[in-house]
Amino acid sequence: MTPLEIRADMDVATICATCEKTLLNVHATELAGVIGHHRDDFDLIWLADGSAVLNTRVWQEMVPPFRHSVVVVNLSFENGRVSDIGAIEKHQFGT
C-alpha cells in the first residue's frame, strides 16, 4: 500500500486526487498506518457520526520562520472503509 504523502507545494485539487488514490477503501483500523507523515504531524479525529477528520501539518521549511501548511481532510466511511473524501482545506502559515 502506498503511503499518503502531502507536500507543501500541492494545491487542494492535487491533495484531493492524492487522498482519493491512497485512502479510498482503506479500513479504519489501517488508516493511521497508511499516512506517510511523522506521527507528530498528523491527527486523526473520529467524530460521533462515524466520520473522521485528518489534520496534517506539512513543513515547507524546518528553520525559522518555519513556513508550513495545515491540511484538513474530511473522511466518510461505509462498512468500516473510507468511502468518500469530503471537503479539503489548506491553510498556509509563516509566509
N, C-alpha and C positions, 0 to 999 in steps of 0.2 A: 504494500500500500504506500503510495506517495504521500509524504507529509505535507501539510498545509504550510506554505511559506508566503507571507505577505511582506512586500517591500515598501519602503517609504515613497518610491517613485511611482507606485501603482495608483491609477485613478479608480473611482468607485466601480465603473463597468468592468475593469480588469480584475478587481478584487472579487466581484460577484462571479465572474466566469471561473476564477481560480477556486473559489469556495464551492461552486456547483460541481466542478470536476473532482474535487478532493473529498468533500463532505457528504454529498448525497448518498443515501443508502448505508451510511456508516451507523452502526448500532450505538446507542447512547453510552453503553458501558465501555466502548472502544474509542470514544470521541477524544478524550484528553490525550490519548496516545498517538493520535493522528496529527495533532497540532505540532508543527515543527519549530516552535519558538520555545525559548527558555521558560521554564515553569513560572518564574517570577514575572514574566512579561505578558501573561495572559490570565484571564479569569473566565471561567465557565460558570455562569449563574443560572441555576434552574429555577423556573417560575412555577407558581401553583397551578397554572393552566396546562402544564405539561410541555411547554416550550422552553427554550433556553436562549440566553444572550451570551455571545462570545465577545469579550473585550480584549483587544490585543494592542500592546504598546510596540510600536515599530520604530527602532532607533535609526536616524539618519547619521548622527554623529555621537560618539561616545566621549566627546570633550566639550567643555563649555562653549556655547550656550546650550548644549545637549538638544539639538533640534530633533524632534520626534513627532510621531503621529499616534493617535489613538483611533483604532478601527473598531466599530461596533457592528456586529452581525447578529441578526435575529434568526433563530432556527426553529423550525416546526418539525414535529415527529409524528410518525404513523407506525404502529406496531413496534415501537422502540427504536426505529431507524429515522435518520434525518430525511424528511420528505420534501422540505421546501426551505430555500434560503430567502428570508424576508428582507425587510429594509436593511440597508447598509449605510452607515455614516462614517465619514473620515474627518477627524479634527486635527489640524496641524498646530504645533507649538514650537516656540523658540525661533521664530522667523528672523 
